[in-house]
Amino acid sequence: MLHRHPSLWSYILEWDALAAKGKKWTWLNDREVVLLDPELILDVLNDRTGRYEDQSAFFRTSSRAPLCPRLRRQMSGSLMRVLSANKLCPSRTVPALVGSAHRVPGLGVRLVSMMFTEELGLNLNGAGEIVDEYLRKIIVEHDLLGTRLVRVNRLFTGLVSRLADWLKFEYQAQDPPRNIFDVALSGLPELDHTEAAELALRLALSVTGFTGVALEWALVHGSEDVEHKNALSRFGAHNVLRESQRLLPTAWRLVRRASTDHSYGDLRIPAGTTVILSTATGQRNESEWSNGSSLCPSRWNESAPANFYIPFGQGANSCPAKILAPRIISETVLAISKKATVSFASRQPRKPTVGSLLGLPRGRITFHVRATRAER
């Protein structure tokens, strides 16, 4: 089992070093193996022979892991339609940023929440407070910042219970769905209200977590000097984002569970083994990417290289927002860059915060008012 202390970041560095020596896998213990080789990782994710259990990162509950494929397809499509209906206007968030410093990780989650207030139900009395508490205390404080909430499971259970009561007694679902609650409730009667409430909170994480953390990385990497010029102005938001997610992917590892005994050459994986796929290691592998451990947005100037690059996963269980999320992030970075420049000051030691997501080192991002032509 991976433990946060001394640091999950130390695991990533260790796996990178093993891969550089030609190692394709490493065992954590007799029931957990980490795959480092891009070819092996892709083989597991595509799983054409059914050697791994069906899994889903978000479309699951404590009692149903995961939901059946039919419900997952239905809800995934509904969620994308709900989010896509939002006529994004990231520039509206800029006035709240400029001229002040903001703690990270966590700023990105807050910004995405501001852009999708209605879709996340944050504007609804009762439920909005529950979703807000979940994002602040469990996602930002516990997972991203690493604050050790001793009773985090109890807190999560309590939030689910409160939201289940609200869904059952105070809310009338809308058809077609307009927010995450409508999406979750579309699973009734196959799901009960407690399962729908838990699912709704997981969907809140799916909307804000990856997108928010990736947004923070893109803002910081876009402000860095690459080849003696600001990366964002030289290479554009989309290329900076793609390179940022190659170098330090927010979803830094994926997990599968073997359902049958099988082998990859000399590697024998018994049924029941937890298989950790180190996508971060694969995406920095020097055999896949020249100068793979350095930020180099220019590598995306041409059409996308045919190298190992799966920041959104691969196969049937890849992220449903793999097209929408980059658009949200790129548009937000561009909107901010028109009004402000970005600086980042981290605490020491400067190492990423790593939980279920790979976030910025603890610190603060400051947005400085961009001078007008007249002022320059």
N, C-alpha and C positions, 0 to 999 in steps of 0.2 A: 504494500500500500504506500502511495506517495504521501509524505507528510510535509506540511508547509515549513516546518522548522527542521534544519537550519534555513533552508530556502528551496523552493521548487525551482528557482532560477539555477541553483547549483546543479540540479538534475539535468537541465537543458544543456548547460556547459559541458557536463560530463559526457552526455550522449553525443554532442558535437565532436568532442575529442575522440571518442571511440569510433565514430563514423569516419573521421579523418584518417584513422589507422586501418580502415578497411573492414571494420566490424559491421555486420548486418543486423545484429540483434544483441540484446543483453537481458539476462534474467534478473528481476528484482528479488524474487523468491521462487519457491517451487510451483506457485500458482499464477505468477504474473510475469509476462515477458514484454519487452519493449522492442518494437521493430524500428530500425533506423534506415533501412534501405528503401529508396523510393519505389523500386519495382515490387518489393514485397508489400509495401503499404497499399499500393494501388490494387494489387491482387486481392487483398483482404477487403478493401472498400467495394470493389466490384463484385466479389463473392459469387461467381457464376455457378458454383457447385453446391451452394447452400451449407457451407461449413460453419457459419456463424449465426447466432440468434438474431432475429429481427429486432432492431433497436431504433429509437428516435430520441433526439436530445430534448425536444420540447413537447412533442405530442405524446405525452405519457402522464400517468399519475402514479401515486404510491401503490395503488391496488391494480393498475393496468400498465405494465411496462413492456411494450408501448401500447397505444391504442391500435385497434385493428387497421389494416391498410386502407380499407374503405373510408373510415372516419378520418384518417390522417389526410388522405387526398382531398376529401370534402372540406375539412377545416383549413388545410393549407391554402386551397384555392380561395376560400372565403376571406382568410386573413389578408392575402395579397390584394384582393379586390378592395377591401376596406382601406388598406394603407395607400393603394394607388389612387384612390379617389381624393386623397388629400392634395390640394393644389399648393404644393410647398412654396413657402416664402421665407427662406432662411434669414433674409435680411432683417426680418422683424426681431430676431433674437440679438442682433448686433448691439443696439443701444444698451442692453442690459450687461454687456461685456466690457465695452470700451472704457478705458481709464482706470481699470481696477485689476487686481490679481485674484485668481481663482484656484482653489485647491484641486489637485489631481492626484490620483485618478478620481473620477466622479463627475467632473464638469461635463463630459460628453453625454453621460446618462441624463443629466439635467437638461442639456440642450435638446436632445432628441425628445425628451418628455414634453418640453415646451412646444415643439413642432407638432407633436401628435397627442395633444391634450385630450381631445374628444375621442380619438380612436382608442386611447388607453383608459378612458372613463374617468380621467382625473377631474373632470368638470362636474361629476355627479356626487351629490351629497351622500355621505356614508361610504360608498365604494371608493370614491376618489381618495379619501384619507387612508384607506386600507392599502391601496396600490402604492400610494406615496410612501407609506411606512415600509412596505416591502422593498421598494427600490432604495430608500435611504439606508435602512438598517441592515438588510440582508445582502443586497447586491453591492452597494457602495462601501458601507462600513465594514461588513464582515468579509465579503469575497474580494473586493478590489483593494481596500486598504489593509486588510488582514487583521482588523480588530477582532480579538478573540471573544466572541459572544458565547459564553458557556452554554446558554440555553437557547441556541439558535433554532434547534429543532422544535422546541416548545413554542418559540415565537412564531415560526412558520405555521405550525399546526393551529395556533390561535388565530392567525390572520386568515387561514383557510376557513376555519369555523365561522368567523364573523362574516366573511364574504359569502359563504354558503347561505347563511340566514338572510342576508340582504338579497341575494339572487332569488331565493325561494319566496320571500314574503313582501319584498318592496319593489322588485324590478319586473317590468314587462318587456320580454325580448322583442327586438325589432326584426322584421323580415322584409327586404334583405338585411343582413347584418351591417351594423354601423360602427361597432366597437368590439373589443376583445371579449366582452361578456356575451354579446350576441353569438360570436363564433363558438365560444365554449358551450353555450346553452343549446346550440344546434345539435349537440350530441345526445340530448334527451330524447327518449327515455332510456337509451342504452347506457348513458351515464347518469349518476345521481347528482344532486346539487353540490355535494361536497367534492366530488370528482371534477365537476365543471368549474368550481371555484379554484381548485388547485391548478387546473389546466389554464384558467385565465391568468393567474399569476405567472405561470411559466411562459405564457405568450407575452406578457409584459416584459419579461426578461429577454425573450427572443427579439422584441422590437428595439429595446433600449440598450441592452448589454453589449452585444457584439458591435453594433453600429456606433454607440457612444465611445467605446474604447478605441475602435479603429479611427474615429474622428479625431480623438486626442493625438494619436500617433501621427496622423496626416498633418495636423496643424504644426506639431513640433518639427517633424521632418521637413515640412515645406518651408520652415523658417531657417533651416540650416544652410550654410554655404557649401555648395558643391561645385567644384571646378571654378572657384572664385566668384560665384554668383549665387544669389538666393535660389534655392531649389525650385520653389513654386513658380517664380517668375520665369525661370529658365526652361522648365520641363512641363509645367501645367499640373493642375490638381489631380487629374486622372492618373497620370504617370507616377506622380509622387505617391498617391494612394496605393497603386499596384505594387510599387517597389517597397513601400512601407509594410504592406501585408505579406510580401515575400520574406523580407528580412526578419520581421518580428510579428508573425501572424497572431492575431487576437485569439483564434482557436488554435492553440499551440500543440494540442494533442487530441486525438480521437480515441475512443475506447470501444472495443468489441469483445464479445464473449464467445468462445468456441463451443459449438454444439456437437461436434464430432471429433474423434481423434484424426489428425492429419499431419502432414509433414511438408516442409519446404527444404528440400535437400537434406542437410544434416540437422535441421531444426525440427524437432518433433513436438507438436502441440497437442496435449491431451484435451479431451472434452472437459468443459468447465473452466479452462484457462482464461484469465483476463488478458487480452492482447491490447497493449497501448501502442498507438501509432504516433510516432514523433514526427508530425508534419513539419514542425519548426526546423528540426535537424535536416529533413529531406530537402527543404526549400533553401537551405544554406549550403548544401552539399557541393563541394568544389567540382565533383564529377558532373554535376548538373548545371552549375552556374559559375561562370568565370568571376573571380573575385567575390565569391558568394557571401562573405561575411561583411561586406561593405555596402553602404547606401549608394546606389548608382541608378537613379531614375532614367538616365539616358538609354539604358538597355531596353526600355519600352518605347523608344522613339519609332521603331518600325512596328510591323505587326507582331502580335504576342509571340514570344519565343516558345518553341515546342519543348519546354522543359517542365520539370516537376513543379507544379504550382496549384495547390488545392486549398486556399485559405477558407473556402466555403464547403469543404468536404467534396465527396465524389460519389456518384452512384445514386441509387433510389432515395437514400436518406441524407442527401446534401441539403444545405440550407435553402429553404424556399425563397428567401429574400436575396439570393445571390446576384440578381440583376438590379433589384430596387435599392439595396443598401449602398452599393458604390455610387449610385446617382445621388442619393441623399447626402452622402459624405462629401462628394465632389462639389455639389452645389453650395453646401454650407461653407466649405473651405473658401470657395471663390467669393461668396458674399462677404465673409469676414475680411478677406484680403483686400477688398475694395475700400474698406473703411478703416482698417487697422493693420499694424504689424504685430507680430507675435514674438514674445521672448519666454524662455522657460528656465526656471531656476529649480534645481532638484536638491534634495537633501543628500547627505553623504552617509553610507556609500551609495554611489549612483548605480543602482541596479533595478531592473524592472520589478514591479509587483506581480506576482504570479499566483493565481488561484485557479478557478475554472477558466478564467480569461487571462491573457498576458497583457498587462497594462503598463503605463508609464511608471518610471520611478516616482516615489512620493515627492511632491514639490508644488510649485505654483506656476500657472501660465498667466502672463500679463498681456493685455491687449492695449497697445499704444495707438492713439489717434494718428491716422496717416495724414501727413501734411498735404494741403492742397497745392496746386501749381503756383498760385499767387504767393503762398507762404514760403515755397521753396525758392 
